[in-house]
Amino acid sequence: MALKFDDLVDFIFNYWYLWVLANIIGVLFGYHYYWKELISTSWFYWPWIAVSPNACFFMALTIFSYFRNHSSVFVDFFGLLAFIGNFKYGLWTVIVVLSDFEGFAASVSAEYYFLIVIGHFLMFLQSFLVFYFVSFDWDFLVYGFLWFLSNDLLDYSGPMLHSWIPETASIRIAMFTAYGLTFVSIVVWLYFYRFR
């Protein structure tokens, strides 16, 4: 008998605490990965540097809050941030690493970056699960869009806070992917809530 998507969702929701734990592990791994960059940058910019672990943190916070029956406003706001962050940075990492896999692998190991690609692709996939329990709010959508757009501006038009990429990788691919995914994530959010 084939496993249905709704059965998988039910399984994940029944064991939501493991889902939270998986995201907390992502947060810890992510901050470990960004540690050197964080300590060499002014603390003021920290919220815009460790973007992937922040996205995992928003997801863990959203899941925990939802299943512990916290305020729906709280769940909806952080759920939107979790969706955009996991959708955007999950896919961004996959695209940028695969665009120059040899360059990335040369810096550490192909296996390490393979795990990063798999982990970030799972982030992208989990972003769609928030549609099962997060409600639509125009104000939150605007705030979320402005937050992630500010991240793009600081990454590529300001102090250049973007994640490390090898010299052989294309900064243009990284930049256009980041800006593009900010807008695409908003379109996907609108599609699921307003245009269906």
PLY file of the C-alpha trace (Angstrom):
ply
format ascii 1.0
element vertex 196
property float x
property float y
property float z
element edge 195
property int vertex1
property int vertex2
end_header
0.00 0.00 0.00
1.43 3.39 -1.03
2.06 6.00 1.61
-0.14 9.05 1.08
1.13 12.57 1.69
-1.60 13.20 4.27
-0.49 10.06 6.16
3.04 11.45 6.26
1.75 14.79 7.53
-0.30 13.00 10.22
2.79 11.08 11.30
4.86 14.28 11.53
2.14 16.05 13.48
1.69 13.11 15.88
5.42 13.26 16.66
5.71 17.04 16.52
8.24 17.13 19.36
10.70 15.21 17.16
10.07 17.80 14.45
10.93 20.54 16.96
14.05 18.62 18.02
15.20 18.22 14.40
14.94 21.98 13.92
16.78 22.70 17.17
19.60 20.46 15.94
19.54 22.55 12.73
19.80 25.72 14.81
22.78 24.42 16.78
24.58 23.12 13.69
23.86 26.37 11.85
25.22 28.61 14.59
28.29 26.41 14.82
28.75 26.85 11.05
28.34 30.65 11.24
30.28 31.12 14.50
33.48 32.57 13.01
31.50 34.93 10.82
29.38 36.07 13.76
32.30 36.86 16.07
34.09 38.79 13.33
31.03 40.98 12.63
29.33 43.66 14.71
26.60 42.19 16.94
24.14 44.58 15.30
24.23 42.49 12.10
23.90 39.08 13.75
20.16 38.64 13.01
20.94 38.98 9.28
23.92 36.62 9.20
22.85 33.20 10.49
19.82 33.03 8.20
19.38 29.25 7.93
19.56 28.55 11.68
17.22 31.50 12.23
14.74 29.89 9.81
14.99 26.60 11.74
14.48 28.51 15.00
11.33 30.17 13.62
10.05 26.74 12.56
10.76 25.15 15.95
9.10 28.10 17.70
6.06 27.91 15.43
5.59 24.16 15.85
6.05 24.26 19.61
3.69 27.22 19.99
1.02 25.66 17.80
0.99 22.28 19.54
1.16 23.88 22.99
-1.88 26.05 22.09
-0.17 29.41 22.32
-1.60 32.58 20.78
-2.66 32.14 17.15
-1.23 35.59 16.37
2.16 34.42 17.63
1.91 31.19 15.61
0.79 33.03 12.47
3.58 35.62 12.61
6.45 33.22 13.30
4.87 30.67 10.97
5.14 33.15 8.11
8.79 33.85 8.97
9.39 30.10 9.19
7.81 29.54 5.79
9.74 32.28 3.97
13.02 31.47 5.74
12.89 27.72 5.16
11.56 28.05 1.61
14.09 30.70 0.64
17.29 29.61 2.36
16.58 25.93 1.91
16.33 26.37 -1.85
19.00 29.09 -2.06
21.63 26.84 -0.52
20.77 23.92 -2.79
20.96 26.11 -5.92
24.16 27.95 -4.96
26.06 24.87 -3.75
25.06 22.82 -6.80
26.03 25.70 -9.11
29.66 25.20 -7.99
29.73 21.92 -6.08
33.41 21.30 -6.85
34.36 24.72 -5.46
32.42 24.12 -2.25
33.62 20.54 -1.88
37.25 21.61 -2.29
36.97 23.74 0.84
35.87 20.91 3.12
34.60 17.67 1.58
32.01 16.61 -0.95
30.25 14.52 1.72
29.94 17.52 4.04
28.37 19.70 1.39
26.17 16.82 0.26
24.75 16.72 3.80
24.28 20.48 3.72
22.39 20.21 0.42
20.15 17.41 1.78
19.54 19.29 5.05
18.61 22.50 3.26
16.38 20.68 0.79
14.51 19.25 3.80
14.17 22.80 5.11
12.56 23.76 1.81
10.16 20.80 1.99
9.17 21.44 5.61
8.23 25.03 4.77
5.05 23.74 3.10
3.84 22.07 6.30
3.07 25.44 7.90
0.06 25.76 5.57
-1.64 23.11 7.70
-1.82 25.32 10.78
-0.86 28.95 10.01
-3.47 31.52 8.97
-3.12 34.33 6.46
-2.51 37.92 7.56
-1.66 40.79 5.18
0.27 42.76 7.80
2.48 39.81 8.65
3.09 39.18 4.96
4.32 42.77 4.49
6.54 42.57 7.60
7.97 39.24 6.50
8.65 40.49 2.97
10.41 43.62 4.28
12.51 41.58 6.74
13.78 39.17 4.10
14.25 41.92 1.53
16.37 43.81 4.07
18.43 40.63 4.41
19.04 40.62 0.64
20.02 44.29 0.66
22.51 43.79 3.51
23.87 40.66 1.84
24.46 42.08 -1.63
24.03 45.87 -1.65
25.33 46.93 1.74
27.99 45.48 4.02
27.95 42.21 2.00
26.85 39.90 4.81
26.00 36.96 2.54
27.14 33.45 3.41
30.60 32.41 2.37
30.89 31.10 -1.17
34.10 29.98 -2.90
35.86 32.36 -5.28
34.92 30.08 -8.16
31.21 30.45 -7.41
29.13 33.15 -9.06
28.12 35.97 -6.73
25.51 36.92 -9.34
23.85 33.52 -9.10
23.82 33.86 -5.30
22.41 37.39 -5.45
19.72 36.81 -8.09
18.70 33.56 -6.40
18.31 35.35 -3.05
16.26 38.27 -4.41
14.26 35.96 -6.65
13.36 33.56 -3.84
12.22 36.42 -1.61
9.63 37.33 -4.24
8.80 33.73 -5.19
8.16 32.82 -1.54
5.60 35.65 -1.31
3.91 34.48 -4.52
3.73 30.90 -3.20
2.28 32.14 0.10
-0.34 34.18 -1.74
-1.15 31.25 -4.02
-1.81 28.89 -1.14
-3.93 31.36 0.81
-5.54 33.76 -1.64
-5.53 32.36 -5.16
-6.59 28.76 -4.63
0 1
1 2
2 3
3 4
4 5
5 6
6 7
7 8
8 9
9 10
10 11
11 12
12 13
13 14
14 15
15 16
16 17
17 18
18 19
19 20
20 21
21 22
22 23
23 24
24 25
25 26
26 27
27 28
28 29
29 30
30 31
31 32
32 33
33 34
34 35
35 36
36 37
37 38
38 39
39 40
40 41
41 42
42 43
43 44
44 45
45 46
46 47
47 48
48 49
49 50
50 51
51 52
52 53
53 54
54 55
55 56
56 57
57 58
58 59
59 60
60 61
61 62
62 63
63 64
64 65
65 66
66 67
67 68
68 69
69 70
70 71
71 72
72 73
73 74
74 75
75 76
76 77
77 78
78 79
79 80
80 81
81 82
82 83
83 84
84 85
85 86
86 87
87 88
88 89
89 90
90 91
91 92
92 93
93 94
94 95
95 96
96 97
97 98
98 99
99 100
100 101
101 102
102 103
103 104
104 105
105 106
106 107
107 108
108 109
109 110
110 111
111 112
112 113
113 114
114 115
115 116
116 117
117 118
118 119
119 120
120 121
121 122
122 123
123 124
124 125
125 126
126 127
127 128
128 129
129 130
130 131
131 132
132 133
133 134
134 135
135 136
136 137
137 138
138 139
139 140
140 141
141 142
142 143
143 144
144 145
145 146
146 147
147 148
148 149
149 150
150 151
151 152
152 153
153 154
154 155
155 156
156 157
157 158
158 159
159 160
160 161
161 162
162 163
163 164
164 165
165 166
166 167
167 168
168 169
169 170
170 171
171 172
172 173
173 174
174 175
175 176
176 177
177 178
178 179
179 180
180 181
181 182
182 183
183 184
184 185
185 186
186 187
187 188
188 189
189 190
190 191
191 192
192 193
193 194
194 195
